[in-house]
Amino acid sequence: MYMRPKRINIDEEPNPFDVKEIGIFIPAHITRRIVAQAGVFTIHANPRKAFDSSDIEMLTIKNEARRQIKRDLYKYGIHQASLFPDLDALSKHITWLRSDEH
């Protein structure tokens, strides 16, 4: 049975080692990269224990499909520069646009 992770408030639980259940932590200062990727942090009661859930599946993408998937994602605005909003990623994205892969 899936239980929605509890949102951790740092003011109420300042010590992550006191957390007894899986929780979501959203820090006060978030980088542009985390915002672009809609990322969050999780806290686990026992970080040494592997997290196992029937709600998570592993998806393996064959190398042959990589190029087409990249093109499809680009059509929807998902690319290197949108996921990693910095100059380095922008230059890699421009290089990709000018390559044969695009």
ChimeraX commands (.cxc) that place a marker at each C-alpha (Angstrom):
marker #1 position 0.00,0.00,0.00 radius 0.5
marker #1 position 1.42,3.38,-1.04 radius 0.5
marker #1 position 1.70,6.05,1.61 radius 0.5
marker #1 position 2.26,9.63,0.50 radius 0.5
marker #1 position 5.54,10.92,1.97 radius 0.5
marker #1 position 5.17,13.49,4.71 radius 0.5
marker #1 position 6.46,16.99,3.98 radius 0.5
marker #1 position 9.30,17.73,6.40 radius 0.5
marker #1 position 9.39,21.18,8.01 radius 0.5
marker #1 position 12.98,22.03,9.00 radius 0.5
marker #1 position 11.75,24.29,11.83 radius 0.5
marker #1 position 9.81,21.43,13.41 radius 0.5
marker #1 position 12.35,18.68,12.67 radius 0.5
marker #1 position 15.80,20.29,12.32 radius 0.5
marker #1 position 17.68,17.00,12.74 radius 0.5
marker #1 position 17.18,14.66,9.74 radius 0.5
marker #1 position 18.29,11.71,11.92 radius 0.5
marker #1 position 15.17,12.19,14.06 radius 0.5
marker #1 position 12.84,11.56,11.11 radius 0.5
marker #1 position 11.17,8.16,11.50 radius 0.5
marker #1 position 9.44,7.91,8.13 radius 0.5
marker #1 position 10.07,8.78,4.50 radius 0.5
marker #1 position 9.54,12.46,3.93 radius 0.5
marker #1 position 9.88,15.19,1.32 radius 0.5
marker #1 position 12.09,18.18,2.05 radius 0.5
marker #1 position 11.96,21.40,0.05 radius 0.5
marker #1 position 14.80,23.74,1.07 radius 0.5
marker #1 position 14.34,27.50,1.39 radius 0.5
marker #1 position 16.87,28.19,-1.37 radius 0.5
marker #1 position 16.39,26.20,-4.53 radius 0.5
marker #1 position 18.69,26.36,-7.55 radius 0.5
marker #1 position 17.38,26.99,-11.06 radius 0.5
marker #1 position 18.27,23.40,-11.95 radius 0.5
marker #1 position 16.01,21.96,-9.24 radius 0.5
marker #1 position 13.17,24.24,-10.33 radius 0.5
marker #1 position 13.63,23.30,-14.01 radius 0.5
marker #1 position 13.55,19.60,-13.14 radius 0.5
marker #1 position 10.68,19.96,-10.61 radius 0.5
marker #1 position 12.96,18.24,-8.11 radius 0.5
marker #1 position 12.54,17.59,-4.41 radius 0.5
marker #1 position 14.70,15.97,-1.76 radius 0.5
marker #1 position 13.69,12.95,0.25 radius 0.5
marker #1 position 14.63,11.98,3.77 radius 0.5
marker #1 position 14.63,8.33,4.81 radius 0.5
marker #1 position 14.50,6.99,8.34 radius 0.5
marker #1 position 17.33,4.56,7.61 radius 0.5
marker #1 position 19.53,5.84,4.75 radius 0.5
marker #1 position 21.63,2.66,4.86 radius 0.5
marker #1 position 18.63,0.50,4.00 radius 0.5
marker #1 position 17.79,0.20,0.30 radius 0.5
marker #1 position 14.51,1.88,-0.61 radius 0.5
marker #1 position 12.21,-0.69,-2.13 radius 0.5
marker #1 position 8.73,0.09,-3.37 radius 0.5
marker #1 position 6.32,-1.64,-5.73 radius 0.5
marker #1 position 5.36,1.87,-6.94 radius 0.5
marker #1 position 8.75,2.41,-8.59 radius 0.5
marker #1 position 9.71,0.73,-11.83 radius 0.5
marker #1 position 13.04,0.66,-13.61 radius 0.5
marker #1 position 12.92,1.62,-17.26 radius 0.5
marker #1 position 15.81,0.70,-19.53 radius 0.5
marker #1 position 16.07,2.58,-22.82 radius 0.5
marker #1 position 17.95,0.82,-25.59 radius 0.5
marker #1 position 20.79,2.82,-27.07 radius 0.5
marker #1 position 19.25,2.55,-30.57 radius 0.5
marker #1 position 16.15,4.47,-29.38 radius 0.5
marker #1 position 18.13,7.29,-27.76 radius 0.5
marker #1 position 18.34,9.59,-30.78 radius 0.5
marker #1 position 14.61,9.44,-31.58 radius 0.5
marker #1 position 13.60,9.91,-27.94 radius 0.5
marker #1 position 15.87,12.95,-27.73 radius 0.5
marker #1 position 14.20,14.42,-30.83 radius 0.5
marker #1 position 10.72,13.71,-29.44 radius 0.5
marker #1 position 11.56,15.33,-26.10 radius 0.5
marker #1 position 12.95,18.37,-27.94 radius 0.5
marker #1 position 9.56,18.84,-29.65 radius 0.5
marker #1 position 8.03,19.18,-26.18 radius 0.5
marker #1 position 10.67,21.65,-24.98 radius 0.5
marker #1 position 12.70,19.17,-22.96 radius 0.5
marker #1 position 16.39,19.39,-23.75 radius 0.5
marker #1 position 19.81,19.98,-22.20 radius 0.5
marker #1 position 19.32,23.74,-21.78 radius 0.5
marker #1 position 15.82,23.42,-20.28 radius 0.5
marker #1 position 16.90,20.82,-17.70 radius 0.5
marker #1 position 20.24,22.40,-16.83 radius 0.5
marker #1 position 19.71,26.18,-17.15 radius 0.5
marker #1 position 23.31,27.38,-17.30 radius 0.5
marker #1 position 25.78,28.47,-19.99 radius 0.5
marker #1 position 27.47,25.09,-20.19 radius 0.5
marker #1 position 24.20,23.30,-20.97 radius 0.5
marker #1 position 23.17,26.02,-23.39 radius 0.5
marker #1 position 26.40,25.58,-25.36 radius 0.5
marker #1 position 25.92,21.78,-25.40 radius 0.5
marker #1 position 22.36,22.27,-26.62 radius 0.5
marker #1 position 23.48,24.59,-29.42 radius 0.5
marker #1 position 26.16,22.08,-30.41 radius 0.5
marker #1 position 23.47,19.36,-30.51 radius 0.5
marker #1 position 21.20,21.55,-32.64 radius 0.5
marker #1 position 24.00,21.99,-35.17 radius 0.5
marker #1 position 24.89,18.27,-35.21 radius 0.5
marker #1 position 23.59,15.43,-37.34 radius 0.5
marker #1 position 21.72,14.02,-34.35 radius 0.5
marker #1 position 19.12,16.80,-34.44 radius 0.5
marker link #1:1,2 radius 0.2
marker link #1:2,3 radius 0.2
marker link #1:3,4 radius 0.2
marker link #1:4,5 radius 0.2
marker link #1:5,6 radius 0.2
marker link #1:6,7 radius 0.2
marker link #1:7,8 radius 0.2
marker link #1:8,9 radius 0.2
marker link #1:9,10 radius 0.2
marker link #1:10,11 radius 0.2
marker link #1:11,12 radius 0.2
marker link #1:12,13 radius 0.2
marker link #1:13,14 radius 0.2
marker link #1:14,15 radius 0.2
marker link #1:15,16 radius 0.2
marker link #1:16,17 radius 0.2
marker link #1:17,18 radius 0.2
marker link #1:18,19 radius 0.2
marker link #1:19,20 radius 0.2
marker link #1:20,21 radius 0.2
marker link #1:21,22 radius 0.2
marker link #1:22,23 radius 0.2
marker link #1:23,24 radius 0.2
marker link #1:24,25 radius 0.2
marker link #1:25,26 radius 0.2
marker link #1:26,27 radius 0.2
marker link #1:27,28 radius 0.2
marker link #1:28,29 radius 0.2
marker link #1:29,30 radius 0.2
marker link #1:30,31 radius 0.2
marker link #1:31,32 radius 0.2
marker link #1:32,33 radius 0.2
marker link #1:33,34 radius 0.2
marker link #1:34,35 radius 0.2
marker link #1:35,36 radius 0.2
marker link #1:36,37 radius 0.2
marker link #1:37,38 radius 0.2
marker link #1:38,39 radius 0.2
marker link #1:39,40 radius 0.2
marker link #1:40,41 radius 0.2
marker link #1:41,42 radius 0.2
marker link #1:42,43 radius 0.2
marker link #1:43,44 radius 0.2
marker link #1:44,45 radius 0.2
marker link #1:45,46 radius 0.2
marker link #1:46,47 radius 0.2
marker link #1:47,48 radius 0.2
marker link #1:48,49 radius 0.2
marker link #1:49,50 radius 0.2
marker link #1:50,51 radius 0.2
marker link #1:51,52 radius 0.2
marker link #1:52,53 radius 0.2
marker link #1:53,54 radius 0.2
marker link #1:54,55 radius 0.2
marker link #1:55,56 radius 0.2
marker link #1:56,57 radius 0.2
marker link #1:57,58 radius 0.2
marker link #1:58,59 radius 0.2
marker link #1:59,60 radius 0.2
marker link #1:60,61 radius 0.2
marker link #1:61,62 radius 0.2
marker link #1:62,63 radius 0.2
marker link #1:63,64 radius 0.2
marker link #1:64,65 radius 0.2
marker link #1:65,66 radius 0.2
marker link #1:66,67 radius 0.2
marker link #1:67,68 radius 0.2
marker link #1:68,69 radius 0.2
marker link #1:69,70 radius 0.2
marker link #1:70,71 radius 0.2
marker link #1:71,72 radius 0.2
marker link #1:72,73 radius 0.2
marker link #1:73,74 radius 0.2
marker link #1:74,75 radius 0.2
marker link #1:75,76 radius 0.2
marker link #1:76,77 radius 0.2
marker link #1:77,78 radius 0.2
marker link #1:78,79 radius 0.2
marker link #1:79,80 radius 0.2
marker link #1:80,81 radius 0.2
marker link #1:81,82 radius 0.2
marker link #1:82,83 radius 0.2
marker link #1:83,84 radius 0.2
marker link #1:84,85 radius 0.2
marker link #1:85,86 radius 0.2
marker link #1:86,87 radius 0.2
marker link #1:87,88 radius 0.2
marker link #1:88,89 radius 0.2
marker link #1:89,90 radius 0.2
marker link #1:90,91 radius 0.2
marker link #1:91,92 radius 0.2
marker link #1:92,93 radius 0.2
marker link #1:93,94 radius 0.2
marker link #1:94,95 radius 0.2
marker link #1:95,96 radius 0.2
marker link #1:96,97 radius 0.2
marker link #1:97,98 radius 0.2
marker link #1:98,99 radius 0.2
marker link #1:99,100 radius 0.2
marker link #1:100,101 radius 0.2
marker link #1:101,102 radius 0.2
view
